[in-house]
């Protein structure tokens, strides 16, 4: 009887399993190619870059280097981050591995599973959606034979829909491998880009039509004055050298004064 009453009082709600909001890996899953025992170390060239990155931070704040080190490791590993690389970085900056995992799983620029040679990040936020991002998505899927979050059989393309990439004025657009922007796209120009990549070509980034930067059909209508001269940037290396010289001169002056004082005492 109680169940019948409840069924009459409670509104009918359609329940469904929770869905993942992105195509990134939520919880790490060991595989043959990605586990804690998978060998990883920075290359000799990247080891020098690691030293440079760590030198930018005080020794007691080495954890500040986590993001640039993750980026370096991802570049070395063909645009994805193995678990062993994250563990290596945690060891380098003296933090528990979970701190590195938290960072890598928070920022969408880090891929914790392998992606294609061309990782296509399609902006699906409102301006791009209104300007045709869904048509671009269909063109990408049709050409590569993949769904969202999948990689093509030839290993060339991975499609991920992302949030705003800050190029709304030139919508719709994509970002490739967290680096190049391709803007003012149509299904035809998107397909042509993928054909070029498949043929080993390097298409020009940015606007894919006749428009210069983000000008409208009338061309540039504002900000016509010449750009002001860029203010000079301080030469930090020269400043450090000057500071070291000043400290050395100060130390020498103090030593000289102490020596003179000592000589005066001896004369007395």
C-alpha positions, 0 to 999 in steps of 0.5 A: 500500500505504501509503495502505491501511495509513493508512486502516486505522490512522487513525480515520474523521473526518467533516470539514466546512467551518468555520462562522461563529460569528455572523452578523456580517461577519468580513472587510469587503467593499466595496459601493456603499453601504459603502466607503472613498470613501462620504461620512461626517461627523458631523452638527452636533449630533453634532459637539458630542457628539464634542467633549464625548466627546474632552474627557473624555480626556487629549489623549495618550489620545484613543484611549480615546474609540473606543467612545463615538465608534463608538456615536455614529456607529452611532446616526447611521447607523441602527444600523450602522457604515459603513467611512467612519465608522470611518476618520473616527474613526481620524483623529479619535483619531490611530490607524491605522484597523485599531485601530478596525476591531479594536474594531468587529469585537470587540464585538457591539453594533456592526453593520458591515452594515445591519440592520432598523429593529428589530434583534432580538437573541435570547438563546440561552444555556442559561437562555433556551433552557430557557425557550423561546428556540427557540420565540421564534426560530420565532415571529420567523422566521415573522412576519418571513419571515426566517432567522437573520442576515437582514433582512425585505423591508420593512426592519423586522426583523433577527434575530440570536442572541446570548449571555447578556444578563444577564436570565436570571431573566426568561428568555426575553428579547430586546434590541432595537437594543442598548437595550430589553429585553423579558422573560418572552416567549412566542411569542404575546407576541413576535408581538404585539411585532412586530405593534405595531412594524409598526403604528408603536406603541411597546410597553412594554419589560421584563416582558411579563406580570403579574410585577413586576421578577423577582418569583415568583408569591408576590411579593417575599419578600426585601429588604423593607427600604427602600432606603438613601438614595443617597449624594450624588455630588460636583459635579465642575464645582464641584470644578474651579472651586474648584481653579482659584480655589485655584490663582489665589489661590496664584499671587496670594499668591506674586506679592504675596510677591515684590513685597513682597520686591522692595520691601524690597530697594529700601528697603535 
